[in-house]
Amino acid sequence: MIDLTRKTLPNTIEVYGRVFSIYTDFRVWIRFEIELAEHRGNDVMNLDYIFKNDRPMICPIQSLLEFARPKHEIPRPVRGTRDNVRVLDFRTDSDYIYAAFLQQYGIDLLEVPELHWHKFLALFNGLKGTKMDEIIGYRCYQKQSNRNKDFDPYEELREAWSLEYRLTAEEEEELEEFNRLSRGGDSKG
């Protein structure tokens, strides 16, 4: 969250009591979010691109998440909301994010020399009346119990715009092995 009582935005993170300078451009943090979404804990993430000078020997993801996903006081969680629904994928939604920033703010994200991540997030959270805003609305949709049980166009739109779960290479191999065994094939030949 942007603190309007300060003249500057954060440009460091603290790791085990030591402060490290980081790159704050939105492109760096979109890359971080993409890599984090694709990371399943099977391998070590290379985070060198985040740090300007020194980098910590060990960097807990939590330290980076405190910068990448600043806490907001509102909106507060509401009972009955779907908490673990993925509503955004920076890789899949890149065209819509680009178009939304151009439409709403006249900002060409491919031309802007640098835009602080927290500014990017504030602008993104303020997007209204754009296709990206509409898509997120579809992904968040929850069918109401009093709606027509046979046909719900919003249910279809939610399904059409939902984000697919991506498998890691290891998960794909395990799935292939499972499918081979379930068809009665020999796993080793």
Disulfide bonds with the S-S distance in Angstrom:
none
